[in-house]
Amino acid sequence: MDNFNVIYKILKRLEKAMDYDEFDIEQISAENLGINKNRWCKIMEMLVQSGYIQGFNIKYGLNNNVIITKDNLRITLRGLEYLSENSLMKRAANIAKGVKEIIM
């Protein structure tokens, strides 16, 4: 699966979770997204470092043990902006594709 599709799915599910008191992290687990755990950890780290999500931390212990802590995992304003921009780009691409099909 494309990394950007995974990122979009994670952010979209966190955006929908804003309506609820708690978020079930299983909704965005590696298994549910169809990717391996290593890739999932790297993507989640990038999302935190880029400021798209908060309340999530990954630490690597001895023997490559992965320690995940989450405290009120949520999307940030920057993450919401990413979703908005991504949605606008998809709509523009679909419109352009439709115009191309009409012309040809």
KAUR-V895444 format. One line per field, one symbol per residue. ss: DSSP state (~ for helix, > for strand, _ for the rest). A space follows every 10 residues. Layout:
ss->???
//
This chain:
ss->__~~~~~~~~ ~~~~~~~~~_ ____~~~~_~ ~~~___~~~~ ~~~~~~~~~_ __>>>>>>>> _~~~_>>>>> >>>>>_~~~~ ~~~~~~~~~~ ~~~~~~~~~~ ~~~_
//
